[in-house]
């Protein structure tokens, strides 16, 4: 790719060039990843080390009870990982109706135990390391264990989110004990250490992750759920560990897109239950529009991109769910003829609301790591909303995500809640290839902004020649 290295947007950041790179929102996590590589680790080791530290240092967005996804180039091929959690066995539609009534869209909780699916993050770390890691697992988790024991200074961004969460989550089981140690959110620069997290991380390190799903930690999670009206059991965690060994590794799905110089690139995403397919569908729609002829940042550039994204989201929200429950396939959703017909609906003179089409038959952190050996990792991890469910396991420092809030309660929906199902998921890593060779591991944060962010970044780089930092800084 040939870039214009100027940056036309206000920014204090400049591109960084190095043989070994870790990029994420938390400096302590990036430093941990680089330290692991300095000790002989590869990019996967660095990504896991950074993810474990960020689970402590950015607790508003992450925790040991998060989910994660990854796309990894190992020097020869791509590997896709889906470590999103499953619903407890007791989660039927009737379970929620008995507890919350018939109007579940309004009454079902977005926080607390009835929003928690089995956390997948620790199993995801273990699977990534088992297939692609280099250093011993305990060495990879050592920086996180150190921060768990010694604590860290709270940054201004984290402090702001912490204060916003305090009134919402103060009464959730275990939250105040662990995250309001002085009866309030820690102030900027104040020291914070997550109670119990060091011991938990040591148990995870010694068992290569399995202790989270079988044994002491799993029993503690099940006991806490039982004591506070939740449905999750130790058996749910054990079943998930076995499920992920068989189903965690997935093939990626992709979409070709021609750059301004005529060269073709391929964007890779993780298939459903995540929303990465929305980015692929949007690119497929844009191929059949006049975007390439629009001046970057012109009204027409923004209009056609927004309308294409709306069309892609309409289909995504209508169809994406746990793939075992979907009534259509990704191939149908990405059919080129279908996407061309969707593009034809765009009116350059006005914005429109779009419904899903008739298909042809058939809280988050992002981090990227690359090493001198050619390995590249695109990795994303999240507890969903700020501090997730607000539930924290006493004595273990495990804050749990609230990904159950991604389910529908419409029995006609493929995404309707059900035992062992994965909900619609917002977090998506991305990877760009050209002629079978890696070009870029990338991603963004921000819920439903993520597919749009993938599309905006790529179209600016491939059609307008903007360098990566400028593409990220653009409106």
ZIKA-V461686 format. One record per residue. N is the residue number from 0. RES is the residue in three letters. OMEGA is omega as a letter, one per 30 degrees, with the letter a starting at -180 (* if undefined). D_CENTER is the distance of its C-alpha to the mean C-alpha in whole Angstrom. Layout:
N&RES&OMEGA&D_CENTER ; N&RES&OMEGA&D_CENTER
This chain:
0&UNK&l&27 ; 1&UNK&a&29 ; 2&UNK&l&28 ; 3&UNK&a&30 ; 4&UNK&l&29 ; 5&UNK&l&30 ; 6&UNK&a&28 ; 7&UNK&a&29 ; 8&UNK&l&27 ; 9&UNK&a&27 ; 10&UNK&l&25 ; 11&UNK&a&26 ; 12&UNK&l&24 ; 13&UNK&l&25 ; 14&UNK&l&24 ; 15&UNK&a&24 ; 16&UNK&l&25 ; 17&UNK&l&25 ; 18&UNK&l&26 ; 19&UNK&a&23 ; 20&UNK&l&20 ; 21&UNK&a&17 ; 22&UNK&l&15 ; 23&UNK&a&13 ; 24&UNK&a&14 ; 25&UNK&a&16 ; 26&UNK&l&19 ; 27&UNK&l&20 ; 28&UNK&l&16 ; 29&UNK&l&17 ; 30&UNK&l&21 ; 31&UNK&l&20 ; 32&UNK&l&18 ; 33&UNK&l&22 ; 34&UNK&l&24 ; 35&UNK&l&23 ; 36&UNK&l&23 ; 37&UNK&l&27 ; 38&UNK&l&28 ; 39&UNK&l&27 ; 40&UNK&l&24 ; 41&UNK&a&22 ; 42&UNK&l&18 ; 43&UNK&l&16 ; 44&UNK&a&18 ; 45&UNK&a&17 ; 46&UNK&l&14 ; 47&UNK&l&14 ; 48&UNK&l&17 ; 49&UNK&a&15 ; 50&UNK&l&12 ; 51&UNK&l&14 ; 52&UNK&a&16 ; 53&UNK&l&13 ; 54&UNK&l&13 ; 55&UNK&a&17 ; 56&UNK&l&17 ; 57&UNK&a&14 ; 58&UNK&l&15 ; 59&UNK&a&14 ; 60&UNK&a&10 ; 61&UNK&l&10 ; 62&UNK&l&13 ; 63&UNK&l&14 ; 64&UNK&l&13 ; 65&UNK&l&9 ; 66&UNK&l&7 ; 67&UNK&l&5 ; 68&UNK&l&6 ; 69&UNK&l&8 ; 70&UNK&a&11 ; 71&UNK&l&14 ; 72&UNK&a&18 ; 73&UNK&a&20 ; 74&UNK&a&23 ; 75&UNK&a&24 ; 76&UNK&l&22 ; 77&UNK&l&18 ; 78&UNK&l&16 ; 79&UNK&l&13 ; 80&UNK&l&11 ; 81&UNK&l&10 ; 82&UNK&l&10 ; 83&UNK&a&9 ; 84&UNK&a&12 ; 85&UNK&l&15 ; 86&UNK&l&18 ; 87&UNK&a&21 ; 88&UNK&a&24 ; 89&UNK&a&25 ; 90&UNK&l&23 ; 91&UNK&l&25 ; 92&UNK&l&26 ; 93&UNK&l&29 ; 94&UNK&a&28 ; 95&UNK&l&26 ; 96&UNK&l&29 ; 97&UNK&a&32 ; 98&UNK&a&30 ; 99&UNK&l&29 ; 100&UNK&a&31 ; 101&UNK&a&31 ; 102&UNK&a&29 ; 103&UNK&l&26 ; 104&UNK&a&24 ; 105&UNK&a&26 ; 106&UNK&a&26 ; 107&UNK&a&23 ; 108&UNK&l&21 ; 109&UNK&l&18 ; 110&UNK&l&19 ; 111&UNK&a&21 ; 112&UNK&a&21 ; 113&UNK&l&21 ; 114&UNK&a&17 ; 115&UNK&l&16 ; 116&UNK&a&15 ; 117&UNK&a&15 ; 118&UNK&a&13 ; 119&UNK&a&11 ; 120&UNK&a&10 ; 121&UNK&l&14 ; 122&UNK&l&15 ; 123&UNK&l&12 ; 124&UNK&a&14 ; 125&UNK&a&17 ; 126&UNK&l&16 ; 127&UNK&a&15 ; 128&UNK&a&18 ; 129&UNK&a&21 ; 130&UNK&a&20 ; 131&UNK&a&20 ; 132&UNK&a&20 ; 133&UNK&l&24 ; 134&UNK&l&25 ; 135&UNK&a&25 ; 136&UNK&l&22 ; 137&UNK&l&24 ; 138&UNK&l&25 ; 139&UNK&a&21 ; 140&UNK&a&20 ; 141&UNK&l&23 ; 142&UNK&l&22 ; 143&UNK&l&20 ; 144&UNK&l&23 ; 145&UNK&l&25 ; 146&UNK&l&23 ; 147&UNK&a&23 ; 148&UNK&a&27 ; 149&UNK&a&28 ; 150&UNK&a&25 ; 151&UNK&l&24 ; 152&UNK&a&25 ; 153&UNK&a&23 ; 154&UNK&a&22 ; 155&UNK&a&23 ; 156&UNK&l&19 ; 157&UNK&l&18 ; 158&UNK&a&22 ; 159&UNK&a&22 ; 160&UNK&a&18 ; 161&UNK&a&20 ; 162&UNK&l&23 ; 163&UNK&a&22 ; 164&UNK&a&20 ; 165&UNK&a&24 ; 166&UNK&a&26 ; 167&UNK&a&23 ; 168&UNK&a&22 ; 169&UNK&a&25 ; 170&UNK&l&27 ; 171&UNK&a&24 ; 172&UNK&l&25 ; 173&UNK&a&25 ; 174&UNK&a&23 ; 175&UNK&a&26 ; 176&UNK&a&27 ; 177&UNK&a&24 ; 178&UNK&l&23 ; 179&UNK&a&26 ; 180&UNK&l&28 ; 181&UNK&a&31 ; 182&UNK&a&31 ; 183&UNK&l&28 ; 184&UNK&l&25 ; 185&UNK&l&26 ; 186&UNK&l&27 ; 187&UNK&l&27 ; 188&UNK&a&28 ; 189&UNK&a&28 ; 190&UNK&l&28 ; 191&UNK&l&25 ; 192&UNK&a&25 ; 193&UNK&a&23 ; 194&UNK&l&25 ; 195&UNK&a&25 ; 196&UNK&a&22 ; 197&UNK&l&24 ; 198&UNK&l&26 ; 199&UNK&l&23 ; 200&UNK&l&21 ; 201&UNK&l&25 ; 202&UNK&l&25 ; 203&UNK&a&21 ; 204&UNK&a&23 ; 205&UNK&a&26 ; 206&UNK&a&25 ; 207&UNK&l&22 ; 208&UNK&a&20 ; 209&UNK&a&22 ; 210&UNK&l&23 ; 211&UNK&a&20 ; 212&UNK&l&21 ; 213&UNK&l&25 ; 214&UNK&a&27 ; 215&UNK&a&27 ; 216&UNK&l&24 ; 217&UNK&l&23 ; 218&UNK&l&27 ; 219&UNK&l&26 ; 220&UNK&l&23 ; 221&UNK&l&25 ; 222&UNK&l&28 ; 223&UNK&l&26 ; 224&UNK&a&25 ; 225&UNK&a&28 ; 226&UNK&a&30 ; 227&UNK&l&28 ; 228&UNK&l&28 ; 229&UNK&a&25 ; 230&UNK&a&24 ; 231&UNK&l&22 ; 232&UNK&l&25 ; 233&UNK&l&25 ; 234&UNK&l&25 ; 235&UNK&l&22 ; 236&UNK&l&20 ; 237&UNK&l&23 ; 238&UNK&l&22 ; 239&UNK&l&18 ; 240&UNK&l&19 ; 241&UNK&l&22 ; 242&UNK&a&19 ; 243&UNK&l&17 ; 244&UNK&a&19 ; 245&UNK&a&21 ; 246&UNK&a&17 ; 247&UNK&l&15 ; 248&UNK&a&16 ; 249&UNK&l&15 ; 250&UNK&l&17 ; 251&UNK&l&15 ; 252&UNK&a&16 ; 253&UNK&l&18 ; 254&UNK&l&20 ; 255&UNK&l&23 ; 256&UNK&a&24 ; 257&UNK&l&27 ; 258&UNK&a&27 ; 259&UNK&a&30 ; 260&UNK&l&32 ; 261&UNK&l&32 ; 262&UNK&a&29 ; 263&UNK&l&27 ; 264&UNK&l&23 ; 265&UNK&l&20 ; 266&UNK&l&17 ; 267&UNK&l&15 ; 268&UNK&l&12 ; 269&UNK&a&10 ; 270&UNK&l&13 ; 271&UNK&h&13 ; 272&UNK&l&12 ; 273&UNK&a&9 ; 274&UNK&l&10 ; 275&UNK&l&10 ; 276&UNK&l&14 ; 277&UNK&l&14 ; 278&UNK&a&14 ; 279&UNK&l&17 ; 280&UNK&l&19 ; 281&UNK&l&19 ; 282&UNK&l&20 ; 283&UNK&l&23 ; 284&UNK&a&24 ; 285&UNK&l&25 ; 286&UNK&a&26 ; 287&UNK&l&29 ; 288&UNK&l&30 ; 289&UNK&a&31 ; 290&UNK&a&28 ; 291&UNK&l&30 ; 292&UNK&a&33 ; 293&UNK&l&32 ; 294&UNK&a&32 ; 295&UNK&l&29 ; 296&UNK&l&28 ; 297&UNK&l&31 ; 298&UNK&a&31 ; 299&UNK&l&31 ; 300&UNK&a&28 ; 301&UNK&a&26 ; 302&UNK&a&27 ; 303&UNK&l&27 ; 304&UNK&l&23 ; 305&UNK&a&22 ; 306&UNK&l&24 ; 307&UNK&l&23 ; 308&UNK&l&19 ; 309&UNK&l&21 ; 310&UNK&a&22 ; 311&UNK&l&19 ; 312&UNK&l&17 ; 313&UNK&l&20 ; 314&UNK&a&20 ; 315&UNK&a&16 ; 316&UNK&a&17 ; 317&UNK&a&20 ; 318&UNK&a&19 ; 319&UNK&l&16 ; 320&UNK&l&15 ; 321&UNK&a&16 ; 322&UNK&l&17 ; 323&UNK&a&20 ; 324&UNK&a&21 ; 325&UNK&a&21 ; 326&UNK&l&24 ; 327&UNK&l&23 ; 328&UNK&l&22 ; 329&UNK&l&19 ; 330&UNK&l&22 ; 331&UNK&a&24 ; 332&UNK&a&21 ; 333&UNK&l&22 ; 334&UNK&a&25 ; 335&UNK&l&27 ; 336&UNK&l&30 ; 337&UNK&a&28 ; 338&UNK&l&26 ; 339&UNK&l&29 ; 340&UNK&l&30 ; 341&UNK&l&27 ; 342&UNK&a&28 ; 343&UNK&l&32 ; 344&UNK&a&31 ; 345&UNK&l&30 ; 346&UNK&a&33 ; 347&UNK&a&33 ; 348&UNK&a&35 ; 349&UNK&l&33 ; 350&UNK&a&30 ; 351&UNK&l&29 ; 352&UNK&a&27 ; 353&UNK&l&26 ; 354&UNK&l&26 ; 355&UNK&a&24 ; 356&UNK&l&27 ; 357&UNK&a&29 ; 358&UNK&l&27 ; 359&UNK&a&29 ; 360&UNK&l&30 ; 361&UNK&*&29 ; 362&UNK&b&9 ; 363&UNK&l&6 ; 364&UNK&l&7 ; 365&UNK&l&7 ; 366&UNK&l&10 ; 367&UNK&l&12 ; 368&UNK&l&15 ; 369&UNK&a&19 ; 370&UNK&a&22 ; 371&UNK&l&25 ; 372&UNK&l&26 ; 373&UNK&l&23 ; 374&UNK&l&20 ; 375&UNK&a&17 ; 376&UNK&l&13 ; 377&UNK&a&10 ; 378&UNK&l&8 ; 379&UNK&a&4 ; 380&UNK&a&5 ; 381&UNK&l&5 ; 382&UNK&l&9 ; 383&UNK&a&8 ; 384&UNK&a&12 ; 385&UNK&a&14 ; 386&UNK&l&15 ; 387&UNK&a&13 ; 388&UNK&a&16 ; 389&UNK&a&18 ; 390&UNK&l&20 ; 391&UNK&a&20 ; 392&UNK&a&22 ; 393&UNK&l&26 ; 394&UNK&a&27 ; 395&UNK&l&23 ; 396&UNK&a&21 ; 397&UNK&l&18 ; 398&UNK&a&16 ; 399&UNK&l&15 ; 400&UNK&l&12 ; 401&UNK&a&13 ; 402&UNK&l&11 ; 403&UNK&l&15 ; 404&UNK&l&15 ; 405&UNK&l&13 ; 406&UNK&l&16 ; 407&UNK&l&19 ; 408&UNK&l&23 ; 409&UNK&a&25 ; 410&UNK&l&26 ; 411&UNK&a&27 ; 412&UNK&l&23 ; 413&UNK&a&21 ; 414&UNK&l&18 ; 415&UNK&a&21 ; 416&UNK&l&20 ; 417&UNK&a&22 ; 418&UNK&l&22 ; 419&UNK&a&20 ; 420&UNK&l&18 ; 421&UNK&l&14 ; 422&UNK&l&13 ; 423&UNK&a&12 ; 424&UNK&a&8 ; 425&UNK&a&6 ; 426&UNK&a&3 ; 427&UNK&l&5 ; 428&UNK&l&7 ; 429&UNK&a&10 ; 430&UNK&a&14 ; 431&UNK&l&17 ; 432&UNK&l&20 ; 433&UNK&l&24 ; 434&UNK&l&27 ; 435&UNK&a&25 ; 436&UNK&a&24 ; 437&UNK&l&21 ; 438&UNK&a&21 ; 439&UNK&l&17 ; 440&UNK&a&14 ; 441&UNK&l&12 ; 442&UNK&l&9 ; 443&UNK&l&9 ; 444&UNK&l&8 ; 445&UNK&l&9 ; 446&UNK&a&9 ; 447&UNK&l&11 ; 448&UNK&a&12 ; 449&UNK&l&9 ; 450&UNK&l&11 ; 451&UNK&l&14 ; 452&UNK&l&13 ; 453&UNK&a&13 ; 454&UNK&a&16 ; 455&UNK&a&18 ; 456&UNK&a&17 ; 457&UNK&a&19 ; 458&UNK&l&22 ; 459&UNK&a&23 ; 460&UNK&a&23 ; 461&UNK&a&24 ; 462&UNK&a&27 ; 463&UNK&l&27 ; 464&UNK&l&27 ; 465&UNK&l&25 ; 466&UNK&a&24 ; 467&UNK&a&20 ; 468&UNK&l&21 ; 469&UNK&l&23 ; 470&UNK&l&21 ; 471&UNK&a&18 ; 472&UNK&a&21 ; 473&UNK&l&22 ; 474&UNK&*&22
